[in-house]
Amino acid sequence: MNCSLNNKIMNYLAFDKTIMINLQESLSREVLRTNRKGAYHCTTVVDCNTRKYHGLLVMPVPELDDDNHVILSSFDETVIQHGAEFNMGLHKYEGDNFSPKGHKYIREYSCDVLPRTLYRVGGVILSKEKVFSTYENRILIRYTLEDAHSDTTLRFRPFLAFRNVNDLTHANSAINQTYTEITNGIKMCLYPGYPELHMQFNKKAKFVPEPYWYNGIEYSKEQERGYPYKEDLYVPGYFELPIKKGETIIFSAGDAVTATSKLKAFFEQEISYRTPRNSFYNCLKNSAQQFYFRPNKTDAYLLAGYPWFKVRARDLFISAPGCTLSIDDPVRFEKILNTAMPAMRNFLESGKYDPVIKEIDMPDVPLWCIWAIQQYARTMGVERCKDLYVDFVGEMIHFIIEGKHPDMKLTENGLLYANGKEKAITWMNSTVNGRPVIHRSGYIVEFNALWYNALNFYTELTGVNPIEKIDPIIKAIDKSFPETFVNGYNYLFDSVAGSTVDWSVRPNMIFAVSMPYSPLTKAQKRAVVDIVSKELLTPKGLRSLSPKSEGYRPDYVGPQYERDQAYHQGTAWPWLLGAYLESYLRIFGMSGVSFAERMLISMEEEVKQHCIGTIPELFDGNPPFTGRGAISFAMNVSAILRVVELLKKYNAG
């Protein structure tokens, strides 16, 4: 008997048989692997797709549109011994019917270096490991026959979609059913405009054409979200090949042909690129690297999240420090800024939008960009930062001072006044029928906290003090910020527009404390931290609205309209926990370290829950604080990495 079943796997991300065969537990856990080209593999730990975004090979098809496309949806394995067939696939059909119920053969699952599933079918023990190519649009699956007492054959059925991730496909006569034999496999393309899918093995495989539509496959996550959720998938036939005890077979599916003789070496090379996810920090580091996006050899970006977000300007600058500097990769930060600077300058000079970096026109984007550069200065030193970025920071500062942004103006009191009446201009950007759910307009608290910090950082960077034009603004804000935002209950208004003030207790005030430069007194900072702790803090992040405020909606559930209404009305956001804990440590110093560490323990629980190894977009604001939204979110991963780094410095000191 192979020892792997007798010795319990001791991996950080590991799940035993009891979890894997319990679909209520296993279907809620997803796994994500990405590459630098924006493609990905995503499914559940039992390989049953529950979202229309799931698939073994999901990739951009620029010739068609700007979205990703599901090419290979799934790949069902069947073990054949003595003429008996044991299908290890798993799909959901109408009425909560699952077929073929391959999960019952799973004995253990781990995902430290790469996803690995161990199956036991009678006397057969088969392991399955997957890697997603870092630089190619290619999924590799390695099958190893760990044990068998008689001749064993493997049969594989590819389920093809060839459709946009936002759509579903249905049985039709328009598909191209033809295929071409290639080395150890076949290639085919279902519809015009798509790349060919090359399915190959590292040894000769027999392909048996048996075209068939599998109708009515259901995606439960889409059903929960109020979207169409039934799909038909096309199976062109099946591959069949024998496997001996101890033998390894590798399957490759990609948009280009591969050298099958090199698949084993290619697989091992991909493993060497991985950060083993054997600790909380390494999970976050690995997750951060999965947001890296390089559509060509020169440009570098961060995707905002998976599976549906693209590159967004605000997210890019908020996420860049944690996803690069906090994992000791300043070169990556510089590459991202080298890509972003021309796009930002183009907007500053001409008002033109960037085709890749979305929402670059949001008024707080330059402020977050300056904050990101400030984090670089704190890591790499002011002098190096000055050499690289001082002119760029100055351009953004003067762009704002000169009132060139169409939605934001500098007023006589030194504060920034932004127009958010007709469109959502802050990170709280949910809309219904094109109108913002939360009307944040006028003097917006985090805009002005960022502005004050940016002005002081620019002074620090130039080494000139006082700077003509800049110093009078800083002095004006020292007076006007507390006069405008601090209310009689010792917290900060979220926004102020003339006599209209927003009394809602929201988390945006925390940035007036977390910024390296703040116009608040120590007592005012302490008061902000106190009320945030009392009304907004949860184990999973800060609520976007206090339960005591009107309109509190903590549950991000239901159809799109309901979720849009709740998006920033009480849901908890982990990225805000980063600013909160940074503020808490500013106030309490070493005495706050143990509290911050306890908060991170609660976040660590999440890397074994939703999308394993990473942190989802948001959580319900009330217990049990269920994870919602995008399964992996860059701003969250970045913020927690920055807290981990900050705690290391406190503990080292």
C-alpha positions as CSV (number, residue, x, y, z in Angstrom):
1,M,0.0,0.0,0.0
2,N,1.3,3.4,-0.9
3,C,2.3,5.3,2.2
4,S,0.6,8.5,1.1
5,L,-2.7,7.3,2.4
6,N,-1.3,6.2,5.8
7,N,0.5,9.4,6.5
8,K,-1.7,12.5,7.0
9,I,-0.6,15.3,4.7
10,M,0.7,18.1,6.9
11,N,0.4,20.9,4.3
12,Y,-0.8,24.4,5.3
13,L,-3.6,24.3,2.7
14,A,-4.9,20.7,3.0
15,F,-8.4,19.2,3.2
16,D,-9.1,15.6,4.1
17,K,-11.8,13.2,2.9
18,T,-14.5,14.4,5.3
19,I,-14.4,17.9,3.8
20,M,-14.0,16.8,0.2
21,I,-16.9,14.4,0.1
22,N,-19.2,17.0,1.9
23,L,-20.3,19.1,-1.1
24,Q,-21.6,21.8,1.2
25,E,-18.0,22.3,2.4
26,S,-16.1,21.5,-0.7
27,L,-18.1,23.5,-3.2
28,S,-17.7,26.7,-1.2
29,R,-13.9,26.4,-1.5
30,E,-12.4,27.6,-4.8
31,V,-8.9,27.5,-6.2
32,L,-7.4,30.0,-8.6
33,R,-4.2,30.0,-10.6
34,T,-3.3,32.8,-13.0
35,N,-0.6,33.8,-15.5
36,R,1.0,37.1,-16.4
37,K,-1.2,37.4,-19.6
38,G,-4.5,37.8,-17.7
39,A,-5.5,34.1,-18.2
40,Y,-6.5,31.8,-15.4
41,H,-7.7,28.5,-14.2
42,C,-10.4,28.5,-11.5
43,T,-12.8,26.0,-10.1
44,T,-13.7,24.4,-6.8
45,V,-11.5,22.0,-4.9
46,V,-13.6,19.1,-6.2
47,D,-13.3,20.3,-9.8
48,C,-17.0,21.1,-10.0
49,N,-17.6,24.4,-11.7
50,T,-20.1,26.6,-9.8
51,R,-19.6,29.9,-11.7
52,K,-19.8,30.8,-15.3
53,Y,-16.3,32.3,-14.8
54,H,-14.9,28.8,-13.8
55,G,-12.8,26.8,-16.2
56,L,-9.5,24.9,-16.7
57,L,-8.4,27.4,-19.4
58,V,-9.9,30.9,-19.3
59,M,-8.1,33.5,-21.3
60,P,-8.3,36.8,-23.1
61,V,-9.1,36.7,-26.8
62,P,-8.2,40.3,-27.9
63,E,-9.4,39.6,-31.5
64,L,-13.0,39.3,-30.1
65,D,-13.2,41.8,-27.2
66,D,-11.6,42.9,-23.9
67,D,-13.0,40.1,-21.8
68,N,-11.8,36.7,-20.8
69,H,-13.2,33.6,-22.5
70,V,-13.8,30.1,-21.2
71,I,-12.2,27.7,-23.7
72,L,-11.8,24.4,-21.8
73,S,-14.4,24.2,-19.1
74,S,-13.5,20.9,-17.5
75,F,-11.7,17.6,-18.1
76,D,-13.4,14.5,-16.7
77,E,-11.2,11.5,-15.8
78,T,-12.4,7.9,-15.8
79,V,-10.4,5.0,-14.4
80,I,-11.0,1.7,-16.1
81,Q,-10.1,-1.7,-14.6
82,H,-11.3,-5.1,-15.6
83,G,-13.9,-3.4,-17.9
84,A,-15.4,-1.4,-15.0
85,E,-15.5,2.3,-15.4
86,F,-15.1,4.8,-12.5
87,N,-15.8,8.4,-13.6
88,M,-14.2,11.0,-11.3
89,G,-15.9,14.0,-12.9
90,L,-18.5,16.1,-11.1
91,H,-21.2,18.4,-12.6
92,K,-24.4,19.8,-11.1
93,Y,-27.7,19.4,-12.9
94,E,-31.3,20.4,-12.2
95,G,-32.7,19.5,-8.8
96,D,-29.4,19.5,-7.0
97,N,-28.4,16.3,-8.9
98,F,-24.7,15.8,-9.2
99,S,-23.2,13.5,-11.7
100,P,-21.0,11.5,-12.0
101,K,-20.2,12.1,-8.3
102,G,-16.5,11.7,-8.6
103,H,-15.9,13.5,-5.4
104,K,-16.7,10.3,-3.5
105,Y,-13.3,8.9,-4.6
106,I,-11.3,11.8,-3.2
107,R,-9.1,11.0,-0.2
108,E,-7.2,14.2,0.3
109,Y,-6.5,17.5,-1.3
110,S,-3.7,20.0,-0.8
111,C,-2.6,23.2,-2.5
112,D,0.6,24.4,-1.0
113,V,2.8,24.4,-4.1
114,L,0.2,23.3,-6.6
115,P,-3.3,21.9,-6.4
116,R,-3.0,18.1,-5.7
117,T,-5.9,15.7,-5.5
118,L,-5.5,12.1,-4.4
119,Y,-8.2,9.6,-5.5
120,R,-8.8,6.0,-4.5
121,V,-10.8,3.8,-6.7
122,G,-10.8,0.2,-5.5
123,G,-7.2,-0.8,-5.6
124,V,-6.2,2.2,-7.7
125,I,-4.6,5.3,-6.1
126,L,-4.3,8.1,-8.6
127,S,-2.9,11.6,-7.9
128,K,-3.8,14.7,-10.0
129,E,-1.7,17.9,-9.9
130,K,-2.3,21.0,-11.9
131,V,-0.1,24.0,-12.9
132,F,-1.1,27.0,-14.9
133,S,1.7,28.3,-17.1
134,T,3.2,31.6,-15.9
135,Y,3.9,33.0,-19.4
136,E,1.7,30.9,-21.7
137,N,-2.1,30.4,-22.0
138,R,-1.7,26.7,-21.0
139,I,-3.0,24.4,-18.3
140,L,-0.9,21.3,-17.4
141,I,-2.3,18.4,-15.5
142,R,-0.1,15.6,-14.2
143,Y,-1.5,12.2,-13.3
144,T,0.5,9.7,-11.4
145,L,-0.7,6.1,-10.8
146,E,0.5,5.7,-7.2
147,D,-0.8,2.2,-6.8
148,A,-2.7,-0.4,-8.8
149,H,-3.0,-4.2,-8.7
150,S,-4.0,-4.8,-12.3
151,D,-3.9,-3.2,-15.8
152,T,-5.3,0.3,-15.7
153,T,-6.6,2.6,-18.4
154,L,-7.4,6.3,-18.2
155,R,-10.1,8.0,-20.2
156,F,-10.5,11.7,-20.5
157,R,-13.5,13.8,-21.8
158,P,-12.8,17.5,-22.5
159,F,-15.9,19.8,-21.9
160,L,-15.6,22.7,-24.3
161,A,-17.2,26.1,-24.0
162,F,-15.5,28.7,-26.3
163,R,-17.5,31.6,-25.0
164,N,-17.2,35.0,-23.2
165,V,-17.1,34.6,-19.3
166,N,-20.2,36.8,-19.1
167,D,-22.2,34.5,-21.3
168,L,-23.4,30.9,-21.3
169,T,-23.3,28.6,-24.3
170,H,-26.1,26.3,-25.5
171,A,-26.4,23.4,-27.9
172,N,-26.2,24.6,-31.4
173,S,-25.5,23.6,-35.0
174,A,-23.1,26.5,-35.6
175,I,-20.1,24.8,-33.9
176,N,-17.2,23.5,-36.0
177,Q,-16.9,19.8,-35.0
178,T,-13.8,19.1,-37.1
179,Y,-10.5,18.4,-35.4
180,T,-7.0,17.9,-36.6
181,E,-4.6,15.3,-35.2
182,I,-1.4,16.7,-33.8
183,T,1.4,15.1,-31.8
184,N,-0.1,13.0,-29.1
185,G,-3.5,14.8,-29.3
186,I,-5.8,17.0,-31.3
187,K,-6.5,20.6,-32.0
188,M,-9.9,22.2,-32.7
189,C,-11.8,25.5,-32.7
190,L,-15.5,25.7,-32.2
191,Y,-16.2,29.2,-33.5
192,P,-14.6,31.8,-35.8
193,G,-12.4,34.3,-34.2
194,Y,-11.2,32.0,-31.4
195,P,-7.7,30.5,-31.2
196,E,-7.4,26.8,-31.7
197,L,-7.3,24.7,-28.5
198,H,-4.4,22.2,-28.6
199,M,-5.0,19.2,-26.3
200,Q,-1.9,17.0,-26.0
201,F,-0.3,14.3,-23.8
202,N,3.3,13.5,-23.1
203,K,2.7,10.0,-24.6
204,K,0.6,8.7,-27.5
205,A,-3.1,8.8,-26.7
206,K,-6.0,7.4,-28.7
207,F,-8.7,9.9,-29.5
208,V,-12.2,8.5,-30.1
209,P,-14.6,11.0,-31.7
210,E,-17.9,10.8,-30.0
211,P,-19.5,14.3,-30.3
212,Y,-22.1,15.0,-27.7
213,W,-23.7,18.0,-25.9
214,Y,-24.0,17.7,-22.1
215,N,-27.2,19.8,-21.5
216,G,-28.3,21.6,-18.4
217,I,-25.1,21.9,-16.4
218,E,-25.9,24.4,-13.6
219,Y,-23.7,27.0,-11.9
220,S,-25.0,27.5,-8.3
221,K,-23.2,30.8,-7.7
222,E,-24.8,32.4,-10.7
223,Q,-28.2,31.2,-9.5
224,E,-27.6,32.8,-6.1
225,R,-26.7,36.1,-7.9
226,G,-29.9,36.1,-9.9
227,Y,-28.2,35.5,-13.3
228,P,-28.9,32.8,-15.9
229,Y,-27.1,29.7,-14.7
230,K,-27.7,26.8,-17.1
231,E,-25.3,25.8,-19.8
232,D,-24.7,23.1,-22.4
233,L,-21.1,22.0,-23.0
234,Y,-19.7,20.3,-26.0
235,V,-17.6,17.1,-25.7
236,P,-16.0,16.1,-29.0
237,G,-15.0,12.6,-27.8
238,Y,-12.5,11.1,-25.5
239,F,-8.9,10.3,-25.1
240,E,-7.8,6.9,-23.8
241,L,-4.4,5.6,-22.8
242,P,-3.0,2.9,-20.5
243,I,-1.0,3.8,-17.4
244,K,1.3,1.6,-15.3
245,K,1.9,1.7,-11.6
246,G,4.4,4.5,-10.8
247,E,3.9,6.1,-14.3
248,T,3.2,9.8,-14.8
249,I,1.1,11.2,-17.6
250,I,0.9,14.9,-18.4
251,F,-1.9,16.6,-20.2
252,S,-1.6,20.0,-21.8
253,A,-4.3,22.3,-23.1
254,G,-3.3,25.6,-24.6
255,D,-3.7,28.1,-27.5
256,A,-0.5,26.9,-29.2
257,V,1.0,23.5,-29.9
258,T,3.6,22.3,-27.4
259,A,6.6,20.0,-27.6
260,T,5.2,16.9,-25.9
261,S,8.6,15.5,-25.1
262,K,9.3,18.5,-22.9
263,L,6.1,18.5,-20.9
264,K,7.7,16.8,-17.9
265,A,10.5,19.4,-17.8
266,F,8.1,22.2,-18.4
267,F,5.9,21.0,-15.5
268,E,8.9,20.9,-13.1
269,Q,10.0,24.3,-14.3
270,E,6.6,25.8,-13.5
271,I,6.8,24.3,-10.0
272,S,10.1,26.1,-9.4
273,Y,8.4,29.4,-10.1
274,R,5.9,29.0,-7.3
275,T,6.0,30.5,-3.8
276,P,5.0,27.5,-1.5
277,R,1.9,28.5,0.3
278,N,3.0,27.0,3.6
279,S,2.2,30.0,5.8
280,F,-0.2,32.9,5.9
281,Y,2.5,35.3,4.7
282,N,3.4,33.0,1.8
283,C,-0.2,32.6,0.8
284,L,-0.5,36.4,0.6
285,K,2.7,36.7,-1.3
286,N,1.6,34.0,-3.8
287,S,-1.7,35.7,-4.1
288,A,-0.1,39.1,-4.7
289,Q,2.0,37.7,-7.6
290,Q,-1.2,36.3,-9.2
291,F,-2.4,39.9,-9.9
292,Y,0.6,40.7,-12.0
293,F,-0.4,41.4,-15.6
294,R,2.0,41.8,-18.5
295,P,0.1,41.9,-21.8
296,N,3.4,42.6,-23.6
297,K,7.1,42.6,-22.9
298,T,7.3,46.2,-21.8
299,D,4.2,47.1,-19.8
300,A,3.4,45.9,-16.2
301,Y,0.1,46.2,-14.3
302,L,-1.8,44.9,-11.4
303,L,-5.3,43.5,-12.0
304,A,-7.8,44.6,-9.5
305,G,-9.1,41.1,-8.8
306,Y,-10.4,37.8,-10.0
307,P,-12.3,36.5,-11.8
308,W,-13.9,39.6,-13.4
309,F,-12.0,42.7,-12.6
310,K,-9.6,44.4,-15.0
311,V,-6.9,47.0,-14.3
312,R,-8.4,50.0,-12.4
313,A,-6.4,53.1,-11.6
314,R,-7.3,53.6,-8.0
315,D,-7.0,49.9,-7.2
316,L,-3.6,49.8,-9.0
317,F,-2.1,52.5,-6.8
318,I,-3.6,51.3,-3.5
319,S,-2.5,47.8,-4.2
320,A,1.0,48.4,-5.7
321,P,2.9,48.9,-2.4
322,G,1.7,45.8,-0.6
323,C,1.8,43.6,-3.7
324,T,5.4,44.6,-4.5
325,L,7.3,46.4,-1.8
326,S,5.9,44.3,1.1
327,I,7.1,41.1,-0.6
328,D,10.6,42.5,-1.3
329,D,10.0,43.3,-5.0
330,P,10.7,47.0,-5.5
331,V,11.7,46.3,-9.2
332,R,8.1,45.2,-9.8
333,F,6.9,48.5,-8.3
334,E,9.1,50.5,-10.5
335,K,8.0,48.6,-13.6
336,I,4.3,49.2,-12.7
337,L,5.0,52.9,-12.1
338,N,7.0,53.1,-15.4
339,T,3.9,51.8,-17.1
340,A,1.4,54.0,-15.2
341,M,3.3,57.3,-15.5
342,P,2.8,57.8,-19.2
343,A,-0.9,57.0,-18.9
344,M,-1.3,59.4,-16.0
345,R,0.7,62.1,-17.8
346,N,-1.4,61.7,-20.9
347,F,-4.5,62.2,-18.8
348,L,-3.1,65.2,-16.9
349,E,-2.0,66.9,-20.1
350,S,-4.8,66.0,-22.5
351,G,-7.6,64.5,-20.5
352,K,-7.4,61.3,-22.5
353,Y,-8.3,58.0,-20.9
354,D,-6.0,55.0,-21.0
355,P,-7.1,51.9,-22.9
356,V,-5.8,49.5,-20.2
357,I,-5.9,51.5,-16.9
358,K,-9.6,52.0,-16.4
359,E,-11.1,54.9,-14.4
360,I,-7.9,57.0,-14.6
361,D,-10.1,60.1,-14.6
362,M,-11.4,59.6,-11.0
363,P,-10.4,62.7,-9.0
364,D,-8.6,60.9,-6.2
365,V,-6.4,58.8,-8.5
366,P,-3.5,61.2,-8.5
367,L,-3.7,61.4,-4.7
368,W,-3.5,57.6,-4.3
369,C,-0.7,57.6,-6.9
370,I,1.3,60.0,-4.7
371,W,0.6,57.9,-1.6
372,A,1.9,54.8,-3.4
373,I,5.1,56.7,-4.3
374,Q,5.4,57.8,-0.7
375,Q,5.4,54.1,0.4
376,Y,8.2,53.5,-2.1
377,A,10.2,56.3,-0.4
378,R,9.6,54.8,3.0
379,T,11.0,51.5,1.7
380,M,13.8,52.5,-0.7
381,G,14.7,55.9,0.7
382,V,13.7,59.5,-0.1
383,E,16.8,60.1,-2.3
384,R,16.1,57.2,-4.6
385,C,12.4,58.1,-4.7
386,K,13.3,61.7,-5.5
387,D,15.6,60.7,-8.4
388,L,12.8,58.6,-9.9
389,Y,9.5,60.4,-9.1
390,V,9.9,63.9,-7.8
391,D,9.0,65.6,-11.1
392,F,6.0,63.2,-11.6
393,V,4.7,64.0,-8.1
394,G,5.1,67.7,-8.8
395,E,3.1,67.4,-12.0
396,M,0.2,65.8,-10.2
397,I,0.3,68.4,-7.4
398,H,0.2,71.3,-9.7
399,F,-2.5,69.7,-11.9
400,I,-4.7,69.8,-8.8
401,I,-3.6,73.3,-7.7
402,E,-4.3,74.7,-11.1
403,G,-7.8,73.3,-11.1
404,K,-7.4,71.2,-14.2
405,H,-9.5,68.2,-13.1
406,P,-13.1,68.6,-14.3
407,D,-14.6,67.1,-11.1
408,M,-12.4,68.6,-8.4
409,K,-11.3,72.1,-7.5
410,L,-9.0,73.7,-4.9
411,T,-10.9,76.2,-2.7
412,E,-9.6,79.1,-0.7
413,N,-9.4,77.2,2.5
414,G,-6.9,74.8,1.0
415,L,-9.4,71.9,0.8
416,L,-10.5,70.0,-2.3
417,Y,-14.1,70.2,-3.4
418,A,-15.3,67.4,-5.6
419,N,-18.5,67.0,-7.7
420,G,-20.0,63.6,-7.1
421,K,-23.7,64.4,-7.6
422,E,-24.2,62.8,-10.9
423,K,-21.5,60.1,-10.9
424,A,-19.7,58.0,-8.4
425,I,-16.2,59.5,-8.0
426,T,-14.9,57.7,-4.9
427,W,-14.0,54.1,-4.1
428,M,-17.7,53.8,-2.9
429,N,-18.7,53.6,-6.5
430,S,-21.8,51.4,-6.7
431,T,-24.5,52.7,-9.1
432,V,-28.1,51.8,-9.9
433,N,-29.4,53.0,-13.3
434,G,-26.3,55.0,-13.8
435,R,-26.7,57.0,-10.5
436,P,-24.5,56.6,-7.5
437,V,-26.1,54.7,-4.6
438,I,-24.1,56.9,-2.2
439,H,-23.9,60.5,-3.1
440,R,-20.5,61.7,-1.9
441,S,-19.9,65.2,-3.0
442,G,-18.3,68.4,-1.8
443,Y,-15.5,68.2,0.7
444,I,-14.8,64.4,0.9
445,V,-12.9,63.3,3.9
446,E,-10.4,60.9,2.5
447,F,-9.7,63.1,-0.6
448,N,-8.6,65.9,1.7
449,A,-6.7,63.6,4.1
450,L,-4.8,62.3,1.0
451,W,-4.3,65.9,-0.3
452,Y,-2.8,67.1,3.0
453,N,-0.5,64.1,3.1
454,A,0.5,64.6,-0.6
455,L,1.4,68.2,-0.1
456,N,3.6,67.4,2.9
457,F,5.2,64.5,1.1
458,Y,6.1,66.7,-1.9
459,T,7.7,69.1,0.5
460,E,9.7,66.2,2.0
461,L,10.7,64.9,-1.4
462,T,11.9,68.3,-2.8
463,G,13.8,69.2,0.4
464,V,12.6,72.8,0.0
465,N,10.6,74.2,2.9
466,P,8.6,76.3,2.6
467,I,7.6,75.8,-1.1
468,E,5.9,78.8,-2.7
469,K,2.2,78.0,-3.3
470,I,2.5,74.7,-1.3
471,D,3.2,75.9,2.2
472,P,0.3,78.4,2.4
473,I,-2.1,75.5,1.4
474,I,-0.7,73.2,4.1
475,K,-1.2,75.9,6.7
476,A,-4.7,76.6,5.5
477,I,-5.6,73.0,5.8
478,D,-4.2,72.7,9.3
479,K,-7.1,75.1,10.2
480,S,-9.8,74.2,7.8
481,F,-9.7,70.4,7.9
482,P,-10.7,70.0,11.6
483,E,-13.1,73.0,11.3
484,T,-14.8,71.3,8.3
485,F,-14.8,67.6,9.3
486,V,-14.6,67.2,13.1
487,N,-18.1,67.3,14.5
488,G,-19.5,67.6,18.0
489,Y,-19.4,63.8,18.6
490,N,-15.6,63.7,18.0
491,Y,-15.7,61.8,14.7
492,L,-15.4,63.1,11.1
493,F,-18.1,63.9,8.7
494,D,-17.9,61.7,5.6
495,S,-18.6,64.7,3.3
496,V,-19.5,68.3,3.6
497,A,-21.2,70.4,0.9
498,G,-22.2,73.8,2.2
499,S,-24.9,73.3,4.8
500,T,-25.3,69.7,3.8
501,V,-23.2,67.3,5.9
502,D,-23.2,63.5,5.9
503,W,-23.4,62.4,9.5
504,S,-23.1,58.8,8.6
505,V,-20.4,56.9,10.5
506,R,-18.3,55.6,7.6
507,P,-14.7,54.2,7.5
508,N,-13.3,56.9,5.2
509,M,-12.3,59.0,8.2
510,I,-9.6,56.5,9.2
511,F,-7.4,57.8,6.4
512,A,-7.0,61.1,8.3
513,V,-5.2,59.0,10.9
514,S,-3.4,56.4,8.9
515,M,-1.7,58.9,6.5
516,P,2.0,59.7,7.5
517,Y,0.9,63.4,7.6
518,S,-2.3,64.3,9.2
519,P,-4.0,67.7,10.1
520,L,-5.6,66.1,13.2
521,T,-4.3,66.4,16.8
522,K,-3.4,63.3,18.7
523,A,-6.7,63.6,20.7
524,Q,-8.7,63.9,17.5
525,K,-6.9,60.9,16.0
526,R,-7.7,58.8,19.1
527,A,-11.3,59.8,18.9
528,V,-11.6,58.7,15.3
529,V,-9.9,55.3,16.1
530,D,-12.3,54.9,19.1
531,I,-15.5,55.3,17.1
532,V,-14.2,53.2,14.2
533,S,-13.4,50.5,16.7
534,K,-16.8,50.7,18.4
535,E,-19.1,50.9,15.3
536,L,-17.2,49.7,12.2
537,L,-14.7,47.1,13.2
538,T,-15.4,43.5,12.4
539,P,-13.0,40.5,12.3
540,K,-12.9,40.7,8.5
541,G,-12.5,44.4,8.0
542,L,-14.2,47.7,8.5
543,R,-17.9,48.1,7.8
544,S,-18.7,50.6,5.1
545,L,-21.5,52.0,7.3
546,S,-22.2,51.8,11.0
547,P,-25.2,49.7,12.1
548,K,-26.4,52.8,13.9
549,S,-26.6,54.8,10.7
550,E,-29.6,55.0,8.5
551,G,-29.7,52.7,5.6
552,Y,-27.5,49.9,7.1
553,R,-27.5,46.8,4.9
554,P,-24.9,44.3,6.0
555,D,-25.7,41.4,3.7
556,Y,-24.3,41.4,0.2
557,V,-26.8,38.9,-1.3
558,G,-29.6,38.6,-3.9
559,P,-29.8,39.8,-7.5
560,Q,-27.6,42.6,-8.8
561,Y,-29.9,45.5,-7.8
562,E,-30.0,44.3,-4.1
563,R,-26.3,43.8,-4.0
564,D,-25.6,47.2,-5.5
565,Q,-27.7,48.8,-2.8
566,A,-25.8,46.9,-0.1
567,Y,-22.3,47.2,-1.6
568,H,-21.1,50.1,0.6
569,Q,-24.0,50.3,3.1
570,G,-22.6,48.0,5.8
571,T,-20.5,45.3,4.1
572,A,-17.0,44.8,5.6
573,W,-13.9,45.5,3.6
574,P,-10.5,44.0,4.5
575,W,-8.4,46.6,2.7
576,L,-9.7,49.2,5.2
577,L,-8.4,47.0,8.0
578,G,-5.0,47.8,6.8
579,A,-5.5,51.6,7.3
580,Y,-7.2,50.9,10.6
581,L,-4.4,48.8,12.1
582,E,-1.8,51.2,10.8
583,S,-3.8,54.0,12.6
584,Y,-4.1,51.8,15.7
585,L,-0.4,51.2,15.9
586,R,0.3,54.9,15.4
587,I,-1.9,55.7,18.4
588,F,-0.9,52.8,20.7
589,G,2.6,51.8,19.5
590,M,4.0,48.5,20.9
591,S,1.0,48.1,23.2
592,G,-1.2,47.7,20.1
593,V,0.9,45.0,18.5
594,S,-0.9,42.0,20.2
595,F,-4.3,43.4,19.2
596,A,-3.2,43.8,15.6
597,E,-1.8,40.2,15.6
598,R,-5.1,38.9,16.9
599,M,-6.9,40.7,14.1
600,L,-4.7,39.0,11.5
601,I,-5.5,35.6,13.0
602,S,-9.1,36.2,12.0
603,M,-8.0,37.1,8.4
604,E,-5.8,34.0,8.3
605,E,-8.8,31.9,8.7
606,E,-10.1,33.1,5.4
607,V,-7.2,31.7,3.3
608,K,-8.7,28.2,4.0
609,Q,-12.3,29.1,3.3
610,H,-13.5,30.8,0.1
611,C,-10.8,31.0,-2.6
612,I,-8.1,29.1,-0.8
613,G,-4.8,31.0,-0.3
614,T,-6.3,34.5,-0.8
615,I,-8.8,37.0,0.4
616,P,-12.2,37.8,-1.2
617,E,-13.5,41.2,-2.1
618,L,-15.8,41.9,0.9
619,F,-17.7,40.3,3.7
620,D,-21.2,40.6,5.1
621,G,-21.2,43.2,7.9
622,N,-22.9,40.9,10.5
623,P,-21.9,37.4,11.8
624,P,-21.0,35.0,10.4
625,F,-19.2,37.5,8.2
626,T,-19.5,35.5,5.0
627,G,-17.1,36.3,2.2
628,R,-18.7,37.8,-1.0
629,G,-17.9,39.3,-4.3
630,A,-14.7,38.7,-6.3
631,I,-12.9,35.6,-5.0
632,S,-9.5,37.3,-4.9
633,F,-9.0,41.1,-4.5
634,A,-5.7,42.9,-4.8
635,M,-6.5,45.8,-2.4
636,N,-7.2,43.4,0.4
637,V,-4.2,41.2,-0.2
638,S,-2.0,44.3,-0.4
639,A,-3.3,45.9,2.8
640,I,-2.9,42.8,4.9
641,L,0.7,42.3,3.5
642,R,1.5,45.8,4.6
643,V,0.2,45.1,8.1
644,V,2.3,42.0,8.3
645,E,5.3,44.0,7.2
646,L,4.5,46.7,9.7
647,L,4.2,44.2,12.6
648,K,7.6,42.7,11.7
649,K,9.1,46.1,12.1
650,Y,7.4,46.7,15.5
651,N,8.5,43.2,16.7
652,A,12.0,43.7,15.4
653,G,12.3,47.0,17.2
